[in-house]
Amino acid sequence: MMNESPVKGQHYEIVSVRSAEPPPGVEGSNWHQYVIAFEGSNTINGYQQGNLRAVTMAVEELVAQLNERHLGKRGRVNLVPTPKKKVSN
């Protein structure tokens, strides 16, 4: 379990990554369950197959992408749509 507080501006954070049985209806071994919190009140639960280090790195990347998406893309302020060209017959 990770006890780090989220970096300012980050709304998603990893709560835990632990070894788990395969999800229902799935076979195989070496499964891990992860929990991601969103602003403390909502959670995302998921499963991924692989060793603990690889799964943890994948979940960290997922959390970074979720935070980037949540914050929106920077540098695209004041977009002005271009006028549509008239179709000539």
Secondary structure as UniProt FT lines:
FT   TURN            8..9
FT   STRAND          12..20
FT   TURN            24..25
FT   STRAND          31..38
FT   TURN            39..41
FT   STRAND          42..49
FT   HELIX           52..71
//
